[in-house]
Amino acid sequence: MSSRADVCVVACAEAFRGDGEILAAGIGGPVTVLAARLARLTFEPELLTHDGTCLLTGDVPALGEAPGVVEGWLPFREHLWLVLNGRRHVMLGASQIDRYGNTNISCIGDWARPKAQLLGVRGAPGNTRCDPTSYWIPRHSPRVFVPSVDVVSGVGTDRGAFDLRRVVTNLAVLDFRTPGGTMRLVSVHPGVEVDDVVAATGFELDIPDNVPRTRGPTVEELEVLDRLDPERLRDREPA
């Protein structure tokens, strides 16, 4: 039987479907890293994956293990070349996100006198302007899904984002495939209702008449996940 975390990993992996030979980069915890590795081992075998630092991996190791096969060295300058040339699909996190996909990882509150200092904009502007970008948000709430972000770190569809592919949360899958580039509800996870997602979102969503359930992992995918994450670290992330 699959868990909510299993469903979330598969939903994140689906963001990489059709990408082909580009670098799949999951940033943060186990869910996004597992998503890229799961996609490569199942339906998207041409994906490039890395060890989290500077090595392109020829095989797909379990979490915490070193690669057995190294395909190449990926120093920071080469990593930046991939970003600037649209050869990287990154799955980021966000402390705030609005209906156009503008995100904030910099600070909460007024820029001149913030309530909380976060990471800073870091690579979010370049990633969202030059490359396919998706988001994994483990706690879907009105504090994260806000009418307006306090600081724009990653740009949204109204500010020239290259390709905002997918937003996956602990409740649902969302995208921006609407005429106005606003956020649309794609599916709700098993055990979640549309009203739950609406209540956890601080702005109006585009909601189709029929919202399906997010698919769970296949038997093959679940076997791959259990091999990649035998300690089930993925279960710690979804709220």
C-alpha positions as CSV (number, residue, x, y, z in Angstrom):
1,M,0.0,0.0,0.0
2,S,1.4,3.4,-1.0
3,S,1.6,6.4,1.4
4,R,0.9,10.1,0.8
5,A,4.7,10.6,0.4
6,D,4.8,7.9,-2.3
7,V,2.0,9.7,-4.2
8,C,3.9,13.0,-3.9
9,V,7.2,11.6,-5.2
10,V,5.4,10.1,-8.2
11,A,3.6,13.4,-8.8
12,C,7.0,15.2,-8.7
13,A,8.6,12.7,-11.0
14,E,5.8,13.3,-13.5
15,A,7.0,16.9,-13.8
16,F,10.1,15.5,-15.7
17,R,8.1,13.4,-18.1
18,G,9.1,14.3,-21.7
19,D,12.2,16.2,-20.7
20,G,14.7,14.0,-22.4
21,E,18.5,14.6,-22.0
22,I,18.6,17.5,-19.6
23,L,19.7,17.8,-16.0
24,A,17.0,16.9,-13.5
25,A,17.7,18.7,-10.3
26,G,15.8,18.1,-7.1
27,I,16.6,20.8,-4.5
28,G,16.1,20.2,-0.8
29,G,14.9,17.0,0.8
30,P,14.3,13.4,-0.2
31,V,11.1,13.9,-2.2
32,T,12.5,15.9,-5.0
33,V,15.8,13.9,-5.3
34,L,13.8,10.7,-5.4
35,A,11.5,12.2,-8.0
36,A,14.3,12.8,-10.4
37,R,15.9,9.4,-9.8
38,L,12.5,7.6,-10.1
39,A,11.8,9.3,-13.4
40,R,15.2,8.3,-14.8
41,L,14.8,4.7,-13.7
42,T,11.3,4.3,-15.2
43,F,9.7,6.5,-17.9
44,E,12.4,9.1,-18.6
45,P,15.7,7.2,-19.0
46,E,17.6,9.9,-20.9
47,L,17.5,12.3,-17.9
48,L,20.8,13.4,-16.4
49,T,21.1,13.1,-12.6
50,H,23.9,14.2,-10.3
51,D,25.1,13.4,-6.8
52,G,24.0,16.7,-5.3
53,T,27.5,18.3,-5.7
54,C,29.6,18.1,-8.8
55,L,29.3,14.6,-10.3
56,L,27.0,13.4,-13.1
57,T,26.0,9.9,-12.2
58,G,26.0,7.0,-14.6
59,D,23.9,4.9,-12.3
60,V,21.1,5.9,-9.9
61,P,22.2,5.2,-6.3
62,A,20.0,5.1,-3.2
63,L,19.7,8.1,-1.0
64,G,22.9,8.7,1.0
65,E,25.0,6.3,-1.2
66,A,27.8,7.4,-3.6
67,P,27.4,6.6,-7.3
68,G,29.0,3.5,-8.6
69,V,29.4,5.0,-12.0
70,V,30.4,8.6,-12.7
71,E,29.6,9.9,-16.2
72,G,31.3,13.3,-15.8
73,W,32.4,16.2,-13.7
74,L,30.0,19.1,-13.3
75,P,31.8,22.1,-11.8
76,F,29.9,25.2,-10.9
77,R,30.8,27.0,-14.1
78,E,29.4,24.2,-16.2
79,H,26.3,24.0,-14.0
80,L,25.7,27.6,-14.7
81,W,26.1,27.0,-18.5
82,L,23.3,24.4,-18.3
83,V,21.1,26.9,-16.4
84,L,21.7,29.8,-18.8
85,N,21.1,27.5,-21.9
86,G,17.9,25.9,-20.6
87,R,19.4,22.5,-20.1
88,R,18.2,22.0,-16.5
89,H,14.8,21.3,-15.0
90,V,14.9,22.2,-11.3
91,M,12.3,21.4,-8.7
92,L,12.5,24.1,-6.0
93,G,10.8,25.0,-2.8
94,A,9.0,28.2,-1.9
95,S,8.1,30.0,1.3
96,Q,5.5,32.0,-0.6
97,I,3.9,31.5,-4.0
98,D,1.1,33.5,-5.7
99,R,-1.5,32.6,-8.4
100,Y,1.0,33.4,-11.2
101,G,3.8,31.3,-9.7
102,N,5.9,34.2,-8.4
103,T,7.8,32.8,-5.4
104,N,9.6,34.1,-2.4
105,I,12.6,32.5,-0.6
106,S,14.2,35.8,0.5
107,C,12.4,37.3,3.4
108,I,8.9,37.6,5.1
109,G,7.6,41.1,5.6
110,D,8.8,44.4,4.2
111,W,12.1,44.2,2.4
112,A,13.5,47.2,4.4
113,R,12.5,45.7,7.8
114,P,11.6,42.0,7.4
115,K,10.0,39.9,10.0
116,A,12.1,36.9,9.0
117,Q,15.3,36.6,6.9
118,L,15.3,33.5,4.6
119,L,17.8,32.3,2.0
120,G,17.9,35.3,-0.3
121,V,16.9,35.1,-4.0
122,R,19.8,32.8,-4.8
123,G,19.4,31.1,-8.2
124,A,15.7,31.5,-8.5
125,P,15.6,34.4,-11.0
126,G,17.9,32.6,-13.4
127,N,16.2,29.3,-13.0
128,T,12.7,30.6,-13.6
129,R,13.7,32.9,-16.5
130,C,15.9,30.4,-18.4
131,D,14.7,26.8,-17.5
132,P,11.8,24.6,-16.8
133,T,11.0,25.0,-13.2
134,S,8.6,23.0,-10.9
135,Y,7.9,23.3,-7.2
136,W,7.5,20.9,-4.3
137,I,5.7,22.4,-1.3
138,P,5.3,19.9,1.6
139,R,2.8,22.0,3.5
140,H,-0.1,23.6,1.5
141,S,-1.4,26.5,3.5
142,P,-2.7,30.1,3.1
143,R,0.6,31.2,4.6
144,V,2.5,29.8,1.6
145,F,-0.2,30.3,-1.1
146,V,-0.6,34.0,-0.8
147,P,-2.3,36.8,-2.9
148,S,1.0,38.6,-3.3
149,V,4.6,37.5,-2.3
150,D,6.6,39.8,-0.1
151,V,9.7,39.6,-2.4
152,V,9.8,38.1,-5.9
153,S,12.7,35.6,-5.9
154,G,11.5,33.3,-8.8
155,V,9.5,35.0,-11.5
156,G,6.0,33.9,-12.4
157,T,4.0,33.7,-15.7
158,D,3.2,37.5,-15.4
159,R,6.9,38.3,-15.2
160,G,8.4,36.2,-18.1
161,A,8.9,32.8,-16.5
162,F,10.3,30.4,-19.1
163,D,8.3,27.3,-18.3
164,L,6.6,26.9,-14.9
165,R,5.8,23.2,-15.2
166,R,4.1,21.9,-12.1
167,V,3.5,22.6,-8.4
168,V,3.1,19.6,-6.2
169,T,2.0,19.9,-2.5
170,N,1.0,17.5,0.2
171,L,-2.6,18.0,-1.0
172,A,-2.6,18.4,-4.8
173,V,-1.0,18.9,-8.1
174,L,-1.3,22.3,-9.8
175,D,-0.1,24.0,-12.9
176,F,-0.4,27.3,-14.9
177,R,-2.1,26.0,-18.1
178,T,-4.8,28.6,-18.2
179,P,-5.4,31.5,-20.7
180,G,-4.1,34.0,-18.1
181,G,-1.3,31.9,-16.8
182,T,-2.9,31.6,-13.4
183,M,-2.7,28.5,-11.1
184,R,-5.0,25.6,-12.0
185,L,-5.9,22.6,-9.9
186,V,-4.9,19.5,-11.8
187,S,-5.6,16.7,-9.3
188,V,-6.1,16.1,-5.6
189,H,-4.3,13.4,-3.8
190,P,-6.2,10.3,-2.4
191,G,-8.0,11.3,0.7
192,V,-8.1,15.0,-0.2
193,E,-11.1,16.9,-1.5
194,V,-11.2,20.0,-3.7
195,D,-12.6,22.0,-0.8
196,D,-9.6,21.1,1.3
197,V,-7.3,22.6,-1.4
198,V,-9.5,25.7,-1.7
199,A,-9.4,26.3,2.1
200,A,-5.6,25.9,2.1
201,T,-5.1,28.5,-0.7
202,G,-5.0,32.2,-0.1
203,F,-6.2,33.1,-3.6
204,E,-8.7,32.0,-6.2
205,L,-7.7,28.9,-8.1
206,D,-8.8,27.9,-11.6
207,I,-10.8,24.7,-10.9
208,P,-12.1,22.4,-13.7
209,D,-15.5,20.8,-13.5
210,N,-14.0,17.4,-12.9
211,V,-10.8,17.2,-10.8
212,P,-9.3,13.7,-10.9
213,R,-7.3,11.9,-8.2
214,T,-3.5,12.0,-8.4
215,R,-2.3,8.6,-9.4
216,G,-0.4,6.5,-7.0
217,P,2.8,4.6,-7.8
218,T,2.8,1.4,-10.0
219,V,4.1,-1.8,-8.5
220,E,7.4,-1.2,-10.4
221,E,7.6,2.4,-9.2
222,L,7.0,1.4,-5.6
223,E,9.8,-1.3,-5.9
224,V,12.2,1.4,-7.2
225,L,11.3,3.8,-4.4
226,D,11.8,1.2,-1.8
227,R,15.2,0.4,-3.2
228,L,16.2,4.1,-3.5
229,D,14.8,5.0,0.0
230,P,14.8,1.8,2.1
231,E,14.6,3.9,5.3
232,R,11.5,5.8,3.9
233,L,13.0,9.2,4.6
234,R,10.4,10.5,2.1
235,D,7.6,10.0,4.7
236,R,9.1,12.8,6.8
237,E,8.3,15.6,4.3
238,P,4.6,15.9,3.5
239,A,2.8,17.6,6.4
